[in-house]
Amino acid sequence: MYPLIELLTDKIDITQVPFSDRGSRLLVYQNPDHDCLYIKLAERLVNYFPGIESYLSRKPYLPELILVNGNSKKLPFKITTKPHVLEFQTDLGIYKLVFQDNHTLCFSLPRHTQCGLRFIINSEKYTKRAGGGEFYSINNLVYFSQSKILRNQIISKNDGCELEFIVETNENSIITLCISDSCEFPSSIKPFSEIHQAAKLRWERWFSKLPLINEPYRETYAYAWWVLANNMISPKGNIKFEMVVPSKKKYIGIWLWDNALHAIALRHIDPETARDQIRGVLAYQQPDGMLPDAIFDDGIVTEIDHPVHGKITKPPILAWAALKIHEIDVDLDFLKEIYEPLVKWNTWWFTNNDDNRDGIVQYNHPYSSGLDDSPLWDQGMPVDSPDINTYLFIQMKSLAIIAELLNKPSDAAYWKKKARNLLTRMIDYFWDEKKGTFLSFYKNKAIQTLTPFNLYPLWTGELPEKIKDRIIEHLINKNEFFGKFMLPSVAYIDQEYNPDKMWRGPVWININYFFIEALQQIGEFNLAKIIREKTINLIMSNSGLHEYYNSKSGKPGKNAAPIFSWTAALFIDLSLQALRENNGK
């Protein structure tokens, strides 16, 4: 049986997803239409490019990077991808590319020939030096080779420069590119064999820590663990810990509930890094107890202007995630560390999101739900919704467990009572006996759209039997939620259902995960297993790991982010669940 890392040879398609490294903000892509690479930065840089989403349309840092021969001719190549190295087969021989560190890319060159690199950079300021040179920009670039330099030519272009850097190669010729705001020009560089071996060992150490898994999960399982490591960024600016971003291609920063879900997988190999996913969010708790929606190097997001202006956060699942980590790796000091901040956050929800003080918490902004474009918000805000109140029930039950573990019996009793009272209030307010579901409300008017979020209180595990049975009827109804691909984020039969439009019909893995857990805790193991198998099979039937999936075709959503971390994390945990169940444990 091949080691997991070997299963990823040529599974990383860098025309679609970046070749990166744990902690790095450098992203290497291949232009699918040309024999060239380009390099982007996993940084928002809002102080230079205004707008918190401007990074999505920003030009690459190096828009074009070409392998060239001694006559400056482009070298076509055939590429082999592995987690630790890219290999480019050319007519002159093999180029290889590895990460020397988070800021430095190292190219080895074909032996005993003349060759090098040509690239365009969005910078007009530079200095040539013996052995290479430097470009000055938002992030500086230092280029260097220890070989005899034949050409170090810089030509001014529109809004930038073109560098042609050609050397006469020997047995160990390399070119390094260091991209950072603090790079220094090197006096020497290590042999490529040493740099390559270090990169390989980094990834082998990562894969060596993974719990064993059997077929048919192994290849997707290996890819999922690669996604989590590849999506890690190191501390910088507001990022205080090593954190996993949702997707280095599309979502640069850390999002509150995403990082709680990333921790679900990381707890299996590195509980401390899993705990850091929670610490990194709590580091920016606001004075009133609110937690930011997102955090990135040079900013935090606590409010937004579209589609309405308002403060934004994300669903409160940190206490729940913390206990998941604790199940595997006991750490009372961590629970003590996070307990009071989580209490303060819980208070914020009830204090700032219950305008009429009726004990039901509302959403004031669609994005605080995580369900950005759900039809539940089409009529306007605020909306009283069963899902946020379910999350708060789960949070308070989790706080009760944490309080017990910390020897705070009066606190534990308080949280249990508050959770029970909330559930009673939820049933009184949201439950519609005729429809057999919980309904959301806008301005005291019921919203008729049927979604899984109308069924969320099942997750409390404490619904009356008759209500529980009615909820399950919806889950197994083939016209609503039960199908080849499930669970759709809007019921199949609903007039608002759109199988490919974000939260208006596609399948989201995190929602399936919550329902699998909900069914397991009420003893509906067979239905939980069916949804788990459908979820695992949906993910494995596609190459890559995506943000969401079309609930009719089972293909990745048209606008879904690739290398999506919570899909990777939850696939890992679900496949390990399935393995334990198959082994009778």
Sequence and secondary structure as in RCSB ss.txt:
>XXXX:A:sequence
MYPLIELLTDKIDITQVPFSDRGSRLLVYQNPDHDCLYIKLAERLVNYFPGIESYLSRKPYLPELILVNGNSKKL
PFKITTKPHVLEFQTDLGIYKLVFQDNHTLCFSLPRHTQCGLRFIINSEKYTKRAGGGEFYSINNLVYFSQSKIL
RNQIISKNDGCELEFIVETNENSIITLCISDSCEFPSSIKPFSEIHQAAKLRWERWFSKLPLINEPYRETYAYAW
WVLANNMISPKGNIKFEMVVPSKKKYIGIWLWDNALHAIALRHIDPETARDQIRGVLAYQQPDGMLPDAIFDDGI
VTEIDHPVHGKITKPPILAWAALKIHEIDVDLDFLKEIYEPLVKWNTWWFTNNDDNRDGIVQYNHPYSSGLDDSP
LWDQGMPVDSPDINTYLFIQMKSLAIIAELLNKPSDAAYWKKKARNLLTRMIDYFWDEKKGTFLSFYKNKAIQTL
TPFNLYPLWTGELPEKIKDRIIEHLINKNEFFGKFMLPSVAYIDQEYNPDKMWRGPVWININYFFIEALQQIGEF
NLAKIIREKTINLIMSNSGLHEYYNSKSGKPGKNAAPIFSWTAALFIDLSLQALRENNGK
>XXXX:A:secstr
   GGGGGTTT  TTTS B  TB  EEEEE TTSS EEEEES   TTTS STTGGGT   SEEEEEEEETTS B 
  EEEE SS EEEEETTEEEEEEEEETTEEEEE  SSSEEEEEEEES  EEEEETTEEEEESSSEEEEEESSEEE
EEEEEEETTEEEEEEEEE  TT EEEEEEESS    S    HHHHHHHHHHHHHHHHHTS    TTSHHHHHHHH
HHHHHTEE  BTTB S EE SBTTTB SEEHHHHHHHHHHHTTT HHHHHHHHHHHHTT  TTS   SEEETTEE
ESEE SSS EE      HHHHHHHHHHHS  HHHHHHHHHHHHHHHHHHHHHS TT SS  EESSGGGGT TT G
GGTT S EE HHHHHHHHHHHHHHHHHHHHTT HHHHHHHHHHHHHHHHHHHHHHEETTTTEE EEETTEEE   
 GGGSGGGGGS   HHHHHHHHHHHT TTTT SSS  BSS TTSTT  TTSGGGS B HHHHHHHHHHHHHTT H
HHHHHHHHHHHHHHHTSSS  S B TTT SB TT  SS HHHHHHHHHHHHHHHHHHTT 
